Amino acid sequence: MVYKLTKDATVEELDAAGLAPHYVAHDSALFYENASGVPWTAAYIQAKGDPIADLYEDIAAEEKARATYQWLIDMTDDVDLQDGLKFLREREIIHSLRFREAVEILKDDRGKKTNF
């Protein structure tokens, strides 16, 4: 989506949109960073090694993504862009629901195990 929205932008338009530093460092290539310009790093991935704790971390990530997609939807009047963002938002909701179901399965299973 980012590429589609910026692929025909001139250098002057990128500069006016505050994207000049990105253009200077990356041309029109995608470079994964947050809204503040902080580059993505694998350090953002949280894992405890406990399936239930890790699934709760996954649920939190899905809910944060859902909220971000909603905020992006609210920021544009481009119906085609909104449609794509709505699809992605709904996908996050489904992922969150499936992770929640997995947590309940693990909790039920944990209660049935016996120690030998």
Biopython code that builds the backbone (N, CA, C, O; Angstrom):
import numpy as np
from Bio.PDB.StructureBuilder import StructureBuilder

atoms = [
    (1, "MET", "N", (0.812, -1.179, 0.000)),
    (1, "MET", "CA", (0.000, 0.000, 0.000)),
    (1, "MET", "C", (0.865, 1.254, 0.000)),
    (1, "MET", "O", (0.587, 2.215, -0.718)),
    (2, "VAL", "N", (1.912, 1.232, 0.811)),
    (2, "VAL", "CA", (2.792, 2.404, 0.865)),
    (2, "VAL", "C", (3.391, 2.650, -0.507)),
    (2, "VAL", "O", (3.421, 3.785, -0.981)),
    (3, "TYR", "N", (3.873, 1.581, -1.151)),
    (3, "TYR", "CA", (4.446, 1.740, -2.483)),
    (3, "TYR", "C", (3.412, 2.292, -3.451)),
    (3, "TYR", "O", (3.711, 3.204, -4.222)),
    (4, "LYS", "N", (2.200, 1.752, -3.422)),
    (4, "LYS", "CA", (1.145, 2.203, -4.331)),
    (4, "LYS", "C", (0.840, 3.687, -4.128)),
    (4, "LYS", "O", (0.601, 4.418, -5.089)),
    (5, "LEU", "N", (0.851, 4.118, -2.886)),
    (5, "LEU", "CA", (0.530, 5.507, -2.588)),
    (5, "LEU", "C", (1.654, 6.482, -2.934)),
    (5, "LEU", "O", (1.399, 7.669, -3.138)),
    (6, "THR", "N", (2.898, 5.993, -3.003)),
    (6, "THR", "CA", (4.032, 6.894, -3.225)),
    (6, "THR", "C", (4.779, 6.652, -4.530)),
    (6, "THR", "O", (5.696, 7.410, -4.844)),
    (7, "LYS", "N", (4.425, 5.625, -5.306)),
    (7, "LYS", "CA", (5.230, 5.237, -6.470)),
    (7, "LYS", "C", (5.358, 6.340, -7.519)),
    (7, "LYS", "O", (6.385, 6.420, -8.193)),
    (8, "ASP", "N", (4.365, 7.172, -7.673)),
    (8, "ASP", "CA", (4.423, 8.228, -8.680)),
    (8, "ASP", "C", (4.730, 9.606, -8.088)),
    (8, "ASP", "O", (4.673, 10.616, -8.788)),
    (9, "ALA", "N", (5.050, 9.635, -6.817)),
    (9, "ALA", "CA", (5.328, 10.921, -6.169)),
    (9, "ALA", "C", (6.664, 11.481, -6.650)),
    (9, "ALA", "O", (7.635, 10.746, -6.831)),
    (10, "THR", "N", (6.690, 12.778, -6.849)),
    (10, "THR", "CA", (7.937, 13.443, -7.215)),
    (10, "THR", "C", (8.776, 13.653, -5.960)),
    (10, "THR", "O", (8.283, 13.517, -4.841)),
    (11, "VAL", "N", (10.032, 13.983, -6.158)),
    (11, "VAL", "CA", (10.909, 14.273, -5.024)),
    (11, "VAL", "C", (10.341, 15.452, -4.234)),
    (11, "VAL", "O", (10.395, 15.464, -3.004)),
    (12, "GLU", "N", (9.803, 16.430, -4.937)),
    (12, "GLU", "CA", (9.228, 17.594, -4.269)),
    (12, "GLU", "C", (8.021, 17.201, -3.409)),
    (12, "GLU", "O", (7.856, 17.711, -2.300)),
    (13, "GLU", "N", (7.183, 16.298, -3.918)),
    (13, "GLU", "CA", (6.021, 15.841, -3.151)),
    (13, "GLU", "C", (6.454, 15.024, -1.927)),
    (13, "GLU", "O", (5.876, 15.152, -0.848)),
    (14, "LEU", "N", (7.468, 14.193, -2.111)),
    (14, "LEU", "CA", (7.981, 13.420, -0.979)),
    (14, "LEU", "C", (8.529, 14.353, 0.093)),
    (14, "LEU", "O", (8.306, 14.141, 1.285)),
    (15, "ASP", "N", (9.243, 15.384, -0.336)),
    (15, "ASP", "CA", (9.806, 16.370, 0.587)),
    (15, "ASP", "C", (8.684, 17.094, 1.326)),
    (15, "ASP", "O", (8.744, 17.260, 2.544)),
    (16, "ALA", "N", (7.664, 17.524, 0.589)),
    (16, "ALA", "CA", (6.543, 18.237, 1.206)),
    (16, "ALA", "C", (5.802, 17.355, 2.208)),
    (16, "ALA", "O", (5.237, 17.855, 3.180)),
    (17, "ALA", "N", (5.806, 16.042, 1.971)),
    (17, "ALA", "CA", (5.132, 15.103, 2.878)),
    (17, "ALA", "C", (6.015, 14.699, 4.055)),
    (17, "ALA", "O", (5.601, 13.893, 4.889)),
    (18, "GLY", "N", (7.227, 15.249, 4.130)),
    (18, "GLY", "CA", (8.131, 14.911, 5.226)),
    (18, "GLY", "C", (8.893, 13.614, 5.001)),
    (18, "GLY", "O", (9.454, 13.055, 5.943)),
    (19, "LEU", "N", (8.919, 13.131, 3.765)),
    (19, "LEU", "CA", (9.586, 11.862, 3.458)),
    (19, "LEU", "C", (10.959, 12.026, 2.820)),
    (19, "LEU", "O", (11.540, 11.050, 2.345)),
    (20, "ALA", "N", (11.479, 13.237, 2.805)),
    (20, "ALA", "CA", (12.787, 13.465, 2.195)),
    (20, "ALA", "C", (13.885, 12.620, 2.833)),
    (20, "ALA", "O", (14.685, 12.034, 2.104)),
    (21, "PRO", "N", (13.961, 12.530, 4.166)),
    (21, "PRO", "CA", (15.020, 11.694, 4.758)),
    (21, "PRO", "C", (14.926, 10.228, 4.312)),
    (21, "PRO", "O", (15.944, 9.575, 4.085)),
    (22, "HIS", "N", (13.704, 9.727, 4.192)),
    (22, "HIS", "CA", (13.527, 8.347, 3.721)),
    (22, "HIS", "C", (14.015, 8.226, 2.278)),
    (22, "HIS", "O", (14.723, 7.277, 1.939)),
    (23, "TYR", "N", (13.643, 9.171, 1.437)),
    (23, "TYR", "CA", (14.047, 9.139, 0.035)),
    (23, "TYR", "C", (15.571, 9.188, -0.091)),
    (23, "TYR", "O", (16.159, 8.442, -0.875)),
    (24, "VAL", "N", (16.196, 10.054, 0.671)),
    (24, "VAL", "CA", (17.653, 10.201, 0.612)),
    (24, "VAL", "C", (18.352, 8.902, 1.000)),
    (24, "VAL", "O", (19.361, 8.537, 0.398)),
    (25, "ALA", "N", (17.825, 8.207, 1.997)),
    (25, "ALA", "CA", (18.465, 6.980, 2.477)),
    (25, "ALA", "C", (18.044, 5.726, 1.712)),
    (25, "ALA", "O", (18.814, 4.770, 1.618)),
    (26, "HIS", "N", (16.808, 5.723, 1.157)),
    (26, "HIS", "CA", (16.275, 4.470, 0.600)),
    (26, "HIS", "C", (15.641, 4.605, -0.774)),
    (26, "HIS", "O", (15.106, 3.623, -1.288)),
    (27, "ASP", "N", (15.681, 5.793, -1.394)),
    (27, "ASP", "CA", (14.986, 6.034, -2.657)),
    (27, "ASP", "C", (13.518, 5.699, -2.437)),
    (27, "ASP", "O", (12.925, 6.166, -1.465)),
    (28, "SER", "N", (12.917, 4.904, -3.314)),
    (28, "SER", "CA", (11.506, 4.556, -3.121)),
    (28, "SER", "C", (11.342, 3.149, -2.550)),
    (28, "SER", "O", (10.238, 2.605, -2.534)),
    (29, "ALA", "N", (12.441, 2.565, -2.085)),
    (29, "ALA", "CA", (12.375, 1.217, -1.513)),
    (29, "ALA", "C", (11.646, 1.244, -0.174)),
    (29, "ALA", "O", (11.694, 2.226, 0.566)),
    (30, "LEU", "N", (10.971, 0.137, 0.112)),
    (30, "LEU", "CA", (10.329, 0.015, 1.412)),
    (30, "LEU", "C", (11.401, -0.230, 2.467)),
    (30, "LEU", "O", (12.329, -1.011, 2.259)),
    (31, "PHE", "N", (11.262, 0.431, 3.572)),
    (31, "PHE", "CA", (12.188, 0.274, 4.691)),
    (31, "PHE", "C", (11.324, 0.225, 5.938)),
    (31, "PHE", "O", (10.626, 1.187, 6.257)),
    (32, "TYR", "N", (11.371, -0.890, 6.636)),
    (32, "TYR", "CA", (10.441, -1.115, 7.748)),
    (32, "TYR", "C", (10.841, -0.310, 8.975)),
    (32, "TYR", "O", (11.900, -0.517, 9.568)),
    (33, "GLU", "N", (9.959, 0.612, 9.332)),
    (33, "GLU", "CA", (10.171, 1.462, 10.496)),
    (33, "GLU", "C", (8.813, 1.866, 11.034)),
    (33, "GLU", "O", (7.807, 1.808, 10.326)),
    (34, "ASN", "N", (8.795, 2.277, 12.296)),
    (34, "ASN", "CA", (7.516, 2.705, 12.863)),
    (34, "ASN", "C", (7.219, 4.147, 12.461)),
    (34, "ASN", "O", (7.997, 4.773, 11.741)),
    (35, "ALA", "N", (6.102, 4.659, 12.926)),
    (35, "ALA", "CA", (5.675, 6.001, 12.532)),
    (35, "ALA", "C", (6.641, 7.084, 12.993)),
    (35, "ALA", "O", (6.612, 8.197, 12.466)),
    (36, "SER", "N", (7.492, 6.782, 13.962)),
    (36, "SER", "CA", (8.482, 7.744, 14.436)),
    (36, "SER", "C", (9.815, 7.600, 13.716)),
    (36, "SER", "O", (10.765, 8.324, 14.012)),
    (37, "GLY", "N", (9.888, 6.660, 12.764)),
    (37, "GLY", "CA", (11.113, 6.470, 12.004)),
    (37, "GLY", "C", (12.101, 5.508, 12.631)),
    (37, "GLY", "O", (13.238, 5.406, 12.171)),
    (38, "VAL", "N", (11.689, 4.797, 13.678)),
    (38, "VAL", "CA", (12.578, 3.834, 14.328)),
    (38, "VAL", "C", (12.549, 2.536, 13.519)),
    (38, "VAL", "O", (11.481, 1.952, 13.334)),
    (39, "PRO", "N", (13.712, 2.076, 13.032)),
    (39, "PRO", "CA", (13.734, 0.861, 12.209)),
    (39, "PRO", "C", (13.237, -0.366, 12.963)),
    (39, "PRO", "O", (13.416, -0.490, 14.175)),
    (40, "TRP", "N", (12.609, -1.267, 12.215)),
    (40, "TRP", "CA", (12.149, -2.529, 12.788)),
    (40, "TRP", "C", (13.347, -3.383, 13.146)),
    (40, "TRP", "O", (14.368, -3.369, 12.457)),
    (41, "THR", "N", (13.209, -4.128, 14.232)),
    (41, "THR", "CA", (14.253, -5.039, 14.660)),
    (41, "THR", "C", (13.600, -6.297, 15.220)),
    (41, "THR", "O", (12.490, -6.243, 15.750)),
    (42, "ALA", "N", (14.278, -7.409, 15.103)),
    (42, "ALA", "CA", (13.748, -8.658, 15.644)),
    (42, "ALA", "C", (13.630, -8.602, 17.162)),
    (42, "ALA", "O", (12.970, -9.453, 17.758)),
    (43, "ALA", "N", (14.250, -7.628, 17.790)),
    (43, "ALA", "CA", (14.126, -7.476, 19.238)),
    (43, "ALA", "C", (12.682, -7.182, 19.650)),
    (43, "ALA", "O", (12.328, -7.334, 20.819)),
    (44, "TYR", "N", (11.844, -6.760, 18.689)),
    (44, "TYR", "CA", (10.441, -6.502, 18.989)),
    (44, "TYR", "C", (9.669, -7.790, 19.237)),
    (44, "TYR", "O", (8.584, -7.754, 19.818)),
    (45, "ILE", "N", (10.202, -8.911, 18.813)),
    (45, "ILE", "CA", (9.512, -10.188, 18.974)),
    (45, "ILE", "C", (9.742, -10.683, 20.393)),
    (45, "ILE", "O", (10.880, -10.856, 20.830)),
    (46, "GLN", "N", (8.669, -10.904, 21.087)),
    (46, "GLN", "CA", (8.740, -11.359, 22.473)),
    (46, "GLN", "C", (8.427, -12.849, 22.537)),
    (46, "GLN", "O", (7.470, -13.303, 21.909)),
    (47, "ALA", "N", (9.194, -13.594, 23.262)),
    (47, "ALA", "CA", (8.932, -15.014, 23.469)),
    (47, "ALA", "C", (9.422, -15.401, 24.852)),
    (47, "ALA", "O", (10.537, -15.060, 25.247)),
    (48, "LYS", "N", (8.581, -16.115, 25.580)),
    (48, "LYS", "CA", (8.923, -16.550, 26.926)),
    (48, "LYS", "C", (9.269, -18.031, 26.952)),
    (48, "LYS", "O", (9.982, -18.493, 27.842)),
    (49, "GLY", "N", (8.761, -18.772, 25.975)),
    (49, "GLY", "CA", (8.982, -20.212, 25.973)),
    (49, "GLY", "C", (7.832, -20.974, 26.612)),
    (49, "GLY", "O", (7.824, -22.205, 26.616)),
    (50, "ASP", "N", (6.871, -20.255, 27.147)),
    (50, "ASP", "CA", (5.659, -20.851, 27.697)),
    (50, "ASP", "C", (4.549, -20.613, 26.674)),
    (50, "ASP", "O", (4.253, -19.463, 26.350)),
    (51, "PRO", "N", (3.936, -21.671, 26.163)),
    (51, "PRO", "CA", (2.944, -21.487, 25.083)),
    (51, "PRO", "C", (1.814, -20.527, 25.432)),
    (51, "PRO", "O", (1.393, -19.735, 24.589)),
    (52, "ILE", "N", (1.325, -20.588, 26.649)),
    (52, "ILE", "CA", (0.212, -19.707, 27.010)),
    (52, "ILE", "C", (0.685, -18.257, 27.090)),
    (52, "ILE", "O", (0.015, -17.364, 26.570)),
    (53, "ALA", "N", (1.812, -18.010, 27.724)),
    (53, "ALA", "CA", (2.352, -16.647, 27.797)),
    (53, "ALA", "C", (2.653, -16.111, 26.400)),
    (53, "ALA", "O", (2.375, -14.949, 26.102)),
    (54, "ASP", "N", (3.225, -16.964, 25.544)),
    (54, "ASP", "CA", (3.553, -16.534, 24.183)),
    (54, "ASP", "C", (2.295, -16.230, 23.373)),
    (54, "ASP", "O", (2.283, -15.292, 22.575)),
    (55, "LEU", "N", (1.238, -17.017, 23.572)),
    (55, "LEU", "CA", (-0.013, -16.739, 22.863)),
    (55, "LEU", "C", (-0.632, -15.427, 23.324)),
    (55, "LEU", "O", (-1.192, -14.693, 22.509)),
    (56, "TYR", "N", (-0.543, -15.120, 24.618)),
    (56, "TYR", "CA", (-1.049, -13.823, 25.081)),
    (56, "TYR", "C", (-0.254, -12.677, 24.452)),
    (56, "TYR", "O", (-0.817, -11.627, 24.143)),
    (57, "GLU", "N", (1.035, -12.876, 24.267)),
    (57, "GLU", "CA", (1.857, -11.868, 23.586)),
    (57, "GLU", "C", (1.386, -11.705, 22.135)),
    (57, "GLU", "O", (1.307, -10.590, 21.619)),
    (58, "ASP", "N", (1.078, -12.824, 21.493)),
    (58, "ASP", "CA", (0.570, -12.783, 20.121)),
    (58, "ASP", "C", (-0.777, -12.061, 20.045)),
    (58, "ASP", "O", (-1.021, -11.273, 19.131)),
    (59, "ILE", "N", (-1.646, -12.342, 21.019)),
    (59, "ILE", "CA", (-2.952, -11.675, 21.059)),
    (59, "ILE", "C", (-2.764, -10.163, 21.175)),
    (59, "ILE", "O", (-3.427, -9.392, 20.481)),
    (60, "ALA", "N", (-1.862, -9.748, 22.052)),
    (60, "ALA", "CA", (-1.601, -8.309, 22.209)),
    (60, "ALA", "C", (-1.112, -7.693, 20.905)),
    (60, "ALA", "O", (-1.537, -6.597, 20.540)),
    (61, "ALA", "N", (-0.228, -8.383, 20.205)),
    (61, "ALA", "CA", (0.292, -7.866, 18.938)),
    (61, "ALA", "C", (-0.817, -7.741, 17.899)),
    (61, "ALA", "O", (-0.872, -6.753, 17.168)),
    (62, "GLU", "N", (-1.695, -8.728, 17.830)),
    (62, "GLU", "CA", (-2.804, -8.683, 16.870)),
    (62, "GLU", "C", (-3.746, -7.524, 17.192)),
    (62, "GLU", "O", (-4.220, -6.835, 16.289)),
    (63, "GLU", "N", (-4.015, -7.313, 18.472)),
    (63, "GLU", "CA", (-4.916, -6.224, 18.862)),
    (63, "GLU", "C", (-4.289, -4.852, 18.582)),
    (63, "GLU", "O", (-4.986, -3.913, 18.196)),
    (64, "LYS", "N", (-2.981, -4.743, 18.776)),
    (64, "LYS", "CA", (-2.303, -3.485, 18.444)),
    (64, "LYS", "C", (-2.361, -3.225, 16.942)),
    (64, "LYS", "O", (-2.582, -2.093, 16.512)),
    (65, "ALA", "N", (-2.163, -4.271, 16.148)),
    (65, "ALA", "CA", (-2.239, -4.114, 14.691)),
    (65, "ALA", "C", (-3.651, -3.732, 14.275)),
    (65, "ALA", "O", (-3.833, -2.876, 13.409)),
    (66, "ARG", "N", (-4.660, -4.366, 14.892)),
    (66, "ARG", "CA", (-6.055, -4.036, 14.577)),
    (66, "ARG", "C", (-6.329, -2.559, 14.840)),
    (66, "ARG", "O", (-6.943, -1.878, 14.019)),
    (67, "ALA", "N", (-5.873, -2.072, 15.982)),
    (67, "ALA", "CA", (-6.081, -0.664, 16.323)),
    (67, "ALA", "C", (-5.375, 0.255, 15.327)),
    (67, "ALA", "O", (-5.924, 1.282, 14.927)),
    (68, "THR", "N", (-4.163, -0.114, 14.930)),
    (68, "THR", "CA", (-3.420, 0.705, 13.966)),
    (68, "THR", "C", (-4.143, 0.762, 12.625)),
    (68, "THR", "O", (-4.257, 1.830, 12.024)),
    (69, "TYR", "N", (-4.631, -0.384, 12.155)),
    (69, "TYR", "CA", (-5.384, -0.380, 10.886)),
    (69, "TYR", "C", (-6.611, 0.510, 10.999)),
    (69, "TYR", "O", (-6.942, 1.227, 10.055)),
    (70, "GLN", "N", (-7.293, 0.477, 12.143)),
    (70, "GLN", "CA", (-8.471, 1.326, 12.308)),
    (70, "GLN", "C", (-8.083, 2.795, 12.244)),
    (70, "GLN", "O", (-8.768, 3.595, 11.607)),
    (71, "TRP", "N", (-6.988, 3.150, 12.899)),
    (71, "TRP", "CA", (-6.557, 4.552, 12.866)),
    (71, "TRP", "C", (-6.185, 4.975, 11.445)),
    (71, "TRP", "O", (-6.457, 6.107, 11.044)),
    (72, "LEU", "N", (-5.566, 4.073, 10.684)),
    (72, "LEU", "CA", (-5.235, 4.385, 9.292)),
    (72, "LEU", "C", (-6.507, 4.555, 8.458)),
    (72, "LEU", "O", (-6.584, 5.448, 7.615)),
    (73, "ILE", "N", (-7.499, 3.702, 8.694)),
    (73, "ILE", "CA", (-8.790, 3.822, 7.998)),
    (73, "ILE", "C", (-9.391, 5.189, 8.284)),
    (73, "ILE", "O", (-9.906, 5.855, 7.386)),
    (74, "ASP", "N", (-9.319, 5.598, 9.542)),
    (74, "ASP", "CA", (-9.895, 6.891, 9.938)),
    (74, "ASP", "C", (-9.160, 8.074, 9.317)),
    (74, "ASP", "O", (-9.721, 9.166, 9.227)),
    (75, "MET", "N", (-7.913, 7.875, 8.887)),
    (75, "MET", "CA", (-7.107, 8.979, 8.359)),
    (75, "MET", "C", (-7.234, 9.192, 6.860)),
    (75, "MET", "O", (-6.689, 10.161, 6.332)),
    (76, "THR", "N", (-7.946, 8.301, 6.154)),
    (76, "THR", "CA", (-8.030, 8.453, 4.708)),
    (76, "THR", "C", (-9.471, 8.446, 4.235)),
    (76, "THR", "O", (-10.345, 7.836, 4.852)),
    (77, "ASP", "N", (-9.701, 9.133, 3.130)),
    (77, "ASP", "CA", (-11.021, 9.063, 2.499)),
    (77, "ASP", "C", (-10.961, 8.260, 1.199)),
    (77, "ASP", "O", (-11.946, 8.197, 0.464)),
    (78, "ASP", "N", (-9.816, 7.650, 0.916)),
    (78, "ASP", "CA", (-9.638, 6.803, -0.264)),
    (78, "ASP", "C", (-10.334, 5.466, -0.004)),
    (78, "ASP", "O", (-9.860, 4.654, 0.791)),
    (79, "VAL", "N", (-11.462, 5.245, -0.682)),
    (79, "VAL", "CA", (-12.284, 4.059, -0.444)),
    (79, "VAL", "C", (-11.518, 2.774, -0.764)),
    (79, "VAL", "O", (-11.646, 1.789, -0.036)),
    (80, "ASP", "N", (-10.727, 2.767, -1.838)),
    (80, "ASP", "CA", (-9.961, 1.570, -2.179)),
    (80, "ASP", "C", (-8.928, 1.257, -1.101)),
    (80, "ASP", "O", (-8.744, 0.096, -0.736)),
    (81, "LEU", "N", (-8.265, 2.268, -0.599)),
    (81, "LEU", "CA", (-7.295, 2.071, 0.478)),
    (81, "LEU", "C", (-8.009, 1.601, 1.746)),
    (81, "LEU", "O", (-7.522, 0.708, 2.439)),
    (82, "GLN", "N", (-9.147, 2.194, 2.045)),
    (82, "GLN", "CA", (-9.922, 1.764, 3.208)),
    (82, "GLN", "C", (-10.313, 0.295, 3.097)),
    (82, "GLN", "O", (-10.251, -0.441, 4.082)),
    (83, "ASP", "N", (-10.717, -0.137, 1.893)),
    (83, "ASP", "CA", (-11.105, -1.538, 1.707)),
    (83, "ASP", "C", (-9.948, -2.480, 2.023)),
    (83, "ASP", "O", (-10.131, -3.486, 2.709)),
    (84, "GLY", "N", (-8.763, -2.155, 1.527)),
    (84, "GLY", "CA", (-7.592, -2.987, 1.814)),
    (84, "GLY", "C", (-7.264, -3.006, 3.294)),
    (84, "GLY", "O", (-6.944, -4.053, 3.856)),
    (85, "LEU", "N", (-7.345, -1.834, 3.925)),
    (85, "LEU", "CA", (-7.063, -1.746, 5.356)),
    (85, "LEU", "C", (-8.118, -2.480, 6.185)),
    (85, "LEU", "O", (-7.796, -3.084, 7.208)),
    (86, "LYS", "N", (-9.370, -2.428, 5.744)),
    (86, "LYS", "CA", (-10.430, -3.151, 6.455)),
    (86, "LYS", "C", (-10.200, -4.654, 6.383)),
    (86, "LYS", "O", (-10.423, -5.367, 7.361)),
    (87, "PHE", "N", (-9.753, -5.137, 5.224)),
    (87, "PHE", "CA", (-9.431, -6.561, 5.104)),
    (87, "PHE", "C", (-8.327, -6.928, 6.091)),
    (87, "PHE", "O", (-8.434, -7.928, 6.800)),
    (88, "LEU", "N", (-7.275, -6.125, 6.138)),
    (88, "LEU", "CA", (-6.171, -6.404, 7.056)),
    (88, "LEU", "C", (-6.613, -6.321, 8.513)),
    (88, "LEU", "O", (-6.187, -7.122, 9.345)),
    (89, "ARG", "N", (-7.471, -5.346, 8.818)),
    (89, "ARG", "CA", (-7.988, -5.215, 10.189)),
    (89, "ARG", "C", (-8.790, -6.460, 10.585)),
    (89, "ARG", "O", (-8.627, -6.981, 11.688)),
    (90, "GLU", "N", (-9.642, -6.928, 9.694)),
    (90, "GLU", "CA", (-10.446, -8.118, 9.981)),
    (90, "GLU", "C", (-9.566, -9.355, 10.138)),
    (90, "GLU", "O", (-9.867, -10.235, 10.945)),
    (91, "ARG", "N", (-8.495, -9.422, 9.380)),
    (91, "ARG", "CA", (-7.559, -10.545, 9.503)),
    (91, "ARG", "C", (-6.932, -10.561, 10.891)),
    (91, "ARG", "O", (-6.752, -11.628, 11.478)),
    (92, "GLU", "N", (-6.599, -9.392, 11.417)),
    (92, "GLU", "CA", (-6.028, -9.312, 12.766)),
    (92, "GLU", "C", (-7.047, -9.778, 13.809)),
    (92, "GLU", "O", (-6.685, -10.446, 14.778)),
    (93, "ILE", "N", (-8.309, -9.428, 13.609)),
    (93, "ILE", "CA", (-9.362, -9.846, 14.536)),
    (93, "ILE", "C", (-9.475, -11.368, 14.547)),
    (93, "ILE", "O", (-9.577, -11.974, 15.613)),
    (94, "ILE", "N", (-9.457, -11.984, 13.377)),
    (94, "ILE", "CA", (-9.546, -13.447, 13.281)),
    (94, "ILE", "C", (-8.322, -14.092, 13.931)),
    (94, "ILE", "O", (-8.456, -15.074, 14.662)),
    (95, "HIS", "N", (-7.135, -13.551, 13.671)),
    (95, "HIS", "CA", (-5.928, -14.098, 14.301)),
    (95, "HIS", "C", (-6.051, -14.036, 15.825)),
    (95, "HIS", "O", (-5.735, -15.005, 16.516)),
    (96, "SER", "N", (-6.504, -12.912, 16.340)),
    (96, "SER", "CA", (-6.657, -12.766, 17.783)),
    (96, "SER", "C", (-7.635, -13.799, 18.335)),
    (96, "SER", "O", (-7.382, -14.404, 19.377)),
    (97, "LEU", "N", (-8.747, -13.999, 17.640)),
    (97, "LEU", "CA", (-9.732, -14.989, 18.089)),
    (97, "LEU", "C", (-9.153, -16.398, 18.086)),
    (97, "LEU", "O", (-9.392, -17.166, 19.018)),
    (98, "ARG", "N", (-8.396, -16.744, 17.050)),
    (98, "ARG", "CA", (-7.804, -18.091, 16.978)),
    (98, "ARG", "C", (-6.768, -18.280, 18.088)),
    (98, "ARG", "O", (-6.692, -19.353, 18.688)),
    (99, "PHE", "N", (-5.972, -17.243, 18.365)),
    (99, "PHE", "CA", (-4.999, -17.345, 19.454)),
    (99, "PHE", "C", (-5.714, -17.516, 20.803)),
    (99, "PHE", "O", (-5.266, -18.280, 21.658)),
    (100, "ARG", "N", (-6.821, -16.800, 20.978)),
    (100, "ARG", "CA", (-7.592, -16.929, 22.221)),
    (100, "ARG", "C", (-8.142, -18.347, 22.374)),
    (100, "ARG", "O", (-8.137, -18.910, 23.468)),
    (101, "GLU", "N", (-8.616, -18.914, 21.265)),
    (101, "GLU", "CA", (-9.097, -20.295, 21.301)),
    (101, "GLU", "C", (-7.963, -21.252, 21.659)),
    (101, "GLU", "O", (-8.163, -22.201, 22.419)),
    (102, "ALA", "N", (-6.783, -21.004, 21.115)),
    (102, "ALA", "CA", (-5.634, -21.864, 21.414)),
    (102, "ALA", "C", (-5.264, -21.780, 22.894)),
    (102, "ALA", "O", (-4.894, -22.787, 23.498)),
    (103, "VAL", "N", (-5.360, -20.595, 23.476)),
    (103, "VAL", "CA", (-5.076, -20.441, 24.907)),
    (103, "VAL", "C", (-6.033, -21.309, 25.715)),
    (103, "VAL", "O", (-5.616, -22.008, 26.638)),
    (104, "GLU", "N", (-7.308, -21.263, 25.369)),
    (104, "GLU", "CA", (-8.294, -22.048, 26.115)),
    (104, "GLU", "C", (-8.042, -23.546, 25.956)),
    (104, "GLU", "O", (-8.197, -24.302, 26.915)),
    (105, "ILE", "N", (-7.660, -23.978, 24.769)),
    (105, "ILE", "CA", (-7.325, -25.391, 24.556)),
    (105, "ILE", "C", (-6.147, -25.790, 25.430)),
    (105, "ILE", "O", (-6.175, -26.840, 26.072)),
    (106, "LEU", "N", (-5.116, -24.961, 25.456)),
    (106, "LEU", "CA", (-3.940, -25.265, 26.283)),
    (106, "LEU", "C", (-4.277, -25.277, 27.770)),
    (106, "LEU", "O", (-3.786, -26.128, 28.512)),
    (107, "LYS", "N", (-5.109, -24.342, 28.205)),
    (107, "LYS", "CA", (-5.507, -24.321, 29.614)),
    (107, "LYS", "C", (-6.281, -25.588, 29.969)),
    (107, "LYS", "O", (-6.042, -26.192, 31.015)),
    (108, "ASP", "N", (-7.212, -25.991, 29.097)),
    (108, "ASP", "CA", (-7.973, -27.220, 29.344)),
    (108, "ASP", "C", (-7.056, -28.430, 29.378)),
    (108, "ASP", "O", (-7.198, -29.298, 30.239)),
    (109, "ASP", "N", (-6.115, -28.490, 28.442)),
    (109, "ASP", "CA", (-5.192, -29.603, 28.358)),
    (109, "ASP", "C", (-4.288, -29.662, 29.591)),
    (109, "ASP", "O", (-3.993, -30.737, 30.114)),
    (110, "ARG", "N", (-3.859, -28.491, 30.035)),
    (110, "ARG", "CA", (-2.982, -28.411, 31.218)),
    (110, "ARG", "C", (-3.693, -28.973, 32.451)),
    (110, "ARG", "O", (-3.073, -29.614, 33.299)),
    (111, "GLY", "N", (-4.989, -28.727, 32.536)),
    (111, "GLY", "CA", (-5.748, -29.229, 33.669)),
    (111, "GLY", "C", (-5.965, -30.728, 33.646)),
    (111, "GLY", "O", (-6.251, -31.319, 34.687)),
    (112, "LYS", "N", (-5.837, -31.361, 32.487)),
    (112, "LYS", "CA", (-6.068, -32.801, 32.354)),
    (112, "LYS", "C", (-4.813, -33.621, 32.532)),
    (112, "LYS", "O", (-4.902, -34.829, 32.756)),
    (113, "LYS", "N", (-3.651, -33.011, 32.441)),
    (113, "LYS", "CA", (-2.393, -33.767, 32.534)),
    (113, "LYS", "C", (-2.145, -34.214, 33.962)),
    (113, "LYS", "O", (-2.487, -33.523, 34.922)),
    (114, "THR", "N", (-1.555, -35.365, 34.074)),
    (114, "THR", "CA", (-1.167, -35.872, 35.392)),
    (114, "THR", "C", (0.337, -35.981, 35.457)),
    (114, "THR", "O", (1.007, -36.187, 34.445)),
    (115, "ASN", "N", (0.848, -35.844, 36.637)),
    (115, "ASN", "CA", (2.300, -35.980, 36.814)),
    (115, "ASN", "C", (2.625, -37.422, 37.176)),
    (115, "ASN", "O", (1.947, -38.025, 38.009)),
    (116, "PHE", "N", (3.643, -37.967, 36.565)),
    (116, "PHE", "CA", (4.071, -39.337, 36.851)),
    (116, "PHE", "C", (5.378, -39.323, 37.581)),
    (116, "PHE", "O", (5.910, -40.382, 37.914)),
]
sb = StructureBuilder()
sb.init_structure("model")
sb.init_model(0)
sb.init_chain("A")
sb.init_seg("    ")
for serial, (resi, resn, name, xyz) in enumerate(atoms, 1):
    if name == "N":
        sb.init_residue(resn, " ", resi, " ")
    sb.init_atom(name, np.array(xyz, "f"), 0.0, 1.0, " ", f" {name:<3s}", serial, name[0])
structure = sb.get_structure()
